[in-house]
Amino acid sequence: MVSSFFIPTINLIGPGALQSVGEQLKSLKAKKVLIVTDEFLNKTGVAGKTKDLIEAEGMEAVIFDGSEPNPTDKNVEAGFKVWQNEKCDALVTLGGGSSHDCGKGVGLLAANGGKIHDYEGVDQSNNEFVPYVAINTTAGTASEMTRFCIITDTSRKVKMAIVDWRVTAKVSINDSEIMATMPPNLTAATGMDALTHAVEAYVSTAATPLTDASALMAIQLVAEYLPQAVANGDNMVARDKMAYAQFLGGMAFNNASLGYVHAMAHQLGGFYNLPHGVCNAILLPHVEQFNLIGCAEKLSDVAVALGANIEGLTIHEAAQKAIDAIKDLSKSIGIPSGLSELNVEEKDFDVMVDNAMKDACQATNPRTATKEQIIQIFKNAM
């Protein structure tokens, strides 16, 4: 089987990396740049600083701060109107996964026309993407470097999974100095998102030696540095290591894809507008408990990467150590213990499971589940 490996052409990681954004856009021959971000990053001046850096290199820049958590089709439409009205020719996304996903949606419409719903699924676009630089401000989603774009269809209350190699940024920027502004709860949630990416990619049926290496290193870094980053946001070593962890997790899942954790979490986000990282963190141990019989040896590797001692244990006992370690890590950094704390209701499981079984991420889960089994996983996670 021929495997593929997708990654941006240029990836800048480290303190001060933001300073090069203008230079990178200039190399892409940008003239007028749309910056897609959120209200918080605009109000705190991060978007304005980015705009200044771009304009210092002789280009124009316009800020659209209408990206919301779990970005919607309406957010994408609003951003695309700004693109059209301002006659932009290049794209910058600034923020976490929400801003990147919203901006990718805008770029898809700018390059291809139509509605964002037309691109649900795998590689549904036809035209070359617009010149695109992605600036990441959180250590979790890795959306700045992936070919994934998740947009909520407000009419169906479903998260559309758009997987398209054309939406991959030409340049990704991870500046840990920006990440220092994240509060502890967001640090925890985005960090567990990074862990989920790495674990799901590692046990994926599409995993390769390249994705395995990336995933295991990401897991090790999260285990060591996420608690430190949550405890002290000014710990720049921990922030920098988490930037690498989330990027490595992105390298893994961008190419090996994911599994039922994301397929199910997408439904929680679309249905209840819940934070994606928290949903992933709650679901991860329960999905891997279900998966255990299909990937026990790989989960035993995950246990070692998380710092568990598996000496003298059977493969299945070692795999259970991984699941226990995930639960312990979540608890230590303040992740809610169950979906009931997020006001999820069992009456909605039926429709959410139907949609989860259609989600593109479920295709590479290491164990195939029936509808009844996925409902049971949701119940176990309550």
Number of C-alpha atoms within 10 A of each C-alpha: 3 3 10 11 12 15 20 20 11 13 18 16 17 16 16 14 18 22 15 15 22 22 15 19 24 14 9 16 13 22 17 21 26 27 28 31 28 23 14 12 16 19 11 11 12 17 25 17 15 23 22 15 19 25 16 12 15 14 18 16 23 19 22 22 20 18 25 14 16 22 28 27 22 17 22 26 17 16 27 24 13 17 26 11 9 14 13 21 19 23 28 30 31 29 26 24 27 26 32 32 29 34 31 34 28 29 29 28 23 21 15 18 14 11 14 23 15 14 22 20 18 14 14 15 22 12 12 12 22 24 20 26 30 30 29 30 26 30 33 31 29 31 30 35 30 28 26 27 26 26 28 26 18 14 8 10 17 24 29 25 22 27 24 20 19 22 28 26 30 22 23 31 25 29 24 27 17 19 24 20 15 19 13 17 14 18 27 28 27 29 32 33 26 32 31 30 33 36 27 29 31 32 29 27 18 19 22 18 10 15 25 23 17 22 34 25 17 30 28 19 21 31 22 16 20 26 19 19 27 24 14 15 17 16 14 17 13 23 30 22 21 30 29 23 31 32 29 25 34 31 29 33 31 26 21 28 29 30 31 31 26 27 25 28 26 31 27 26 22 24 20 15 16 19 18 24 26 27 27 27 30 25 25 27 24 20 25 29 17 19 20 21 14 15 21 22 17 19 28 25 18 27 24 20 21 23 15 16 13 18 8 8 12 13 17 15 14 25 26 20 23 29 22 15 19 23 18 11 19 21 14 12 21 13 19 15 17 19 20 13 9 16 11 17 12 14 8 11 20 14 12 24 21 15 17 25 18 13 24 21 23 22 19 20 25 23 20 15 16 10 14 11 13 23 19 15 22 23 16 14 18 18
